[in-house]
Amino acid sequence: MGFTNMYQNDLIPNHGQYSGYGFELTMRLKREPGETQAPIWVFALMQSLGKYVFSTGMRFAEGDKFPCNGPICPANPNTKLVALFFTRDTELQSGESVHGKFDFLQMVGVTEDEFQASNRWNPMGVMRLIKEDNNPNLITDMHRDSVFRKENKKAIAALERGIEAEGSSLDGQTCGDNVTLSWSREPVPPLPKVEKLAEANGDNTATADAKAASESTQQQQHQQQQPQQQ
């Protein structure tokens, strides 16, 4: 896909010790009956991901996930695979060139409930359960059911144990190199008085209006009290 620098004249900026964006994409797809060539839709999917990377500057890494907002193969609307997980390729090893290091990232098609389970836990844990479900190479099978299908109680129990032991990957969302989002509760500061707010903004008119209104109110209260004193 061209996420790494192969030649000196490449224009992709290196990311630290990595060549270019530091990865190339792979996918292991189960062959359909009668299929003799690699399906075109996989390359179209990779091109879409490439546009995302080049337009945002965001790199994919092991443990990332990406919702496709529909079937990963538009030509197969009946598939349950609607999102992607990313992991290091189950066979190809990471490499290094004169331009830096790079990984082969394998795209893994996952179902909606597997994607949601990764929010409650993490993608690597869910992929481990998919491997244990007779899929050690994480082959994307367009016809497969979820690893959390009702009869697979072992996987469902493992998910709950993982969540209890490790928590959710959403506790610290990564947004690129060395950037992490976090949430905390902070007390809401009280609103400043009109006079202080006006002074902060350099607006003496608002301060004068506020003082005039206060003096007028005091005069009205004094006039109302005078008959009672007589």
N, C-alpha and C positions, 0 to 999 in steps of 0.2 A: 504493500500500500504506500510505501514511501514515507514512513514516519521516522526513518533514520537516515543519516547521511552516509552515502556510499562513495561519493566522489568529492573532490576538493571544491568544485564549483556549486555544490548544493547550497541552497539558501536557507535551510531550516536552522534556526539558532540552536546550539547545543544547550541542554538543560543540565548544568552542573557536570558531573562525570559521565553523563549519558550522551550517546550519539543522537542528535536531533531530539525527538520526543522520547527516545529510549525504548521503543517497543515496535513490534510488528504483529499484526493480528493473524490468528489461525482459527480454524473451526473444523471439528471432526463431525461429519454428517453421515448418518446412516443412509446407505444407498437404497433408492426406491427400486422396486421390481422393474427390470428392463432398462434401467438407467445406465448409460455408457459414458456419459460425460458429466463433469461437475456442473451442478445447476447454476444458472446465471444469477438467480436472486441472491445468492450468497455474496457475490461480488458487488451487487447493487447495495446490499446491506452494509458491506464494508466501506463503500464509497460514501454512504450517508454518515457513517461514523467518522470518516475522514473529514467531511465537511464540518462536522461538529468540532472536531479537534482543532482544525486549522482556523475556524472562525472564532473560537473561544480561547484557544491556547491552553486548554485543559488537557492533561495527560491521563490516559487510562493506566491503572495499575492492578496488581493482583488483589482480589477482594472487592473490586468495584462492581457496581451493578448499573443497569441502564434500562428503563422502561421503554418499550417500543410503541405504546399506545395502540396496540392491536397485534394481530399475528405477526411473528417475525418474518413470515413468508406471506405476502399479500395474495399470492396465487393459491394458497392453501388456507382458506378462512376457517376450516374446521379444526385446525391444530389448536392445542391448548397452550402452546408456547408463545408467550407475549412479552417476554423480557429477556435480558442477557445478564449473565454473570461473567466475570473475567478472572482467569487464573493462569498461572504459568502452564505452558503446554505440557501435557502429560508425557510427551516423548522428546520434544526438541529442547535442547539445553540453552541456557543464556549464553550470549557470546560477547566478544569485544573486538573492536577494530581500532585503527589508528585514530578514528574520530570519537571513540568512547564506547561505553557499554550499551547493551540492549537486551531486552527479554522478548521471548515469543509468548504473547498473551493469547490464550485460547478462549474464544467466545463459547459460552454454554447456554443453549436455549432453556428457559425455565417457565413454569406455569405461574399464573397469577398468585395462587396461594403459596407457592415456594418463594416468590418475590416478597409477599407480605410477611412470610415467616422470617425472611432475612432482615426485615425491619425490626422484628421482635427479638431476633438473635443476631446473626451476621451471615453474609454470603458464604464464607469459607466453611462454616459449620453445616449449612444446608447442602453445599456441594459434597461434603464428606458423606452425608446421608445418601445422596444420589449415587455416589461411588459404591457405597455398601449395598445399594439396591441393584446389584448385578450390572453395574455400569462403571467399571474401574477407570476407563479412559474418558469418561464424561462425554460420550458420543451423543450428539443432538439427534434424537429420534422424533421426527415430526408427529408421530402417532402415539407417543408414550403418554401415560397418565401421570398424575402428580405422585411424588414420593410419599406425600401425606394422604394418599387415598385411604378410605375408611378401613380397609382390611389390613393396612400396614401399620399395626399398632406399635410395632417396635420403633419405627421412625418417629411417630407422633410422640411417644414417650421420651425418646432421645431429644427431641426438640424442646420439650418442657424442661428436661433436666439441664440442657444447655442454657436456656434462658435464665433459669434459677441460679446457675453457677456463674455465668459470664455476663448476664445482662444484655442490653441491646446495643448494637453498633451505632444507633442514633444518638447515644449519649455524647458522642463527639464527632460531628460530621466534618469530614475533610473536604476542603474546597480548593484544592490545588496545592502547590508546593509550600509547605511550612505554614499553612493557614488552616485553622480549626475553629469551628463555631462552637459556642457553649452557651448554656442558659443559666440564669441565676435570678433570684428574686431580690429586687432592690426597693427600698421604701420610696414612695412617691413624695417629692418635696412639696411643702405647702405653697399655694399661690402667693406671690408678693402683693403687698398693699398697693393701691393705686398710686400713692405718692412715690413709693420706692420704684415701681415699674416705670413711671414717667421719668424719674431721675436717671434711671439706667439707660433710657432711650434718649435722654437729652431733651425731653419735651416738658418745658415749663408751663405750657398752657394747660395740660391735663392736671398738673399739680395745683395751679391757681384755681381751676374749676372745682377741683375736689375740696379745696379750702373754703371757697365761696359757698359751696353747697353745705358744708359743715357749719359755717357761721350763720347762714340763713336758718338752718334747723334749730340752732341754739336760740336765736332771736324769737322764733315762733313759740318755742317752749316757754321763754321768759314772759312773753305777752299773755299767754294763756294762764300763767300762774299769778299775774298781777291782780285781777279781780278777786281772786280767792284770798289774797292778803289783805285787801281793803275790807 
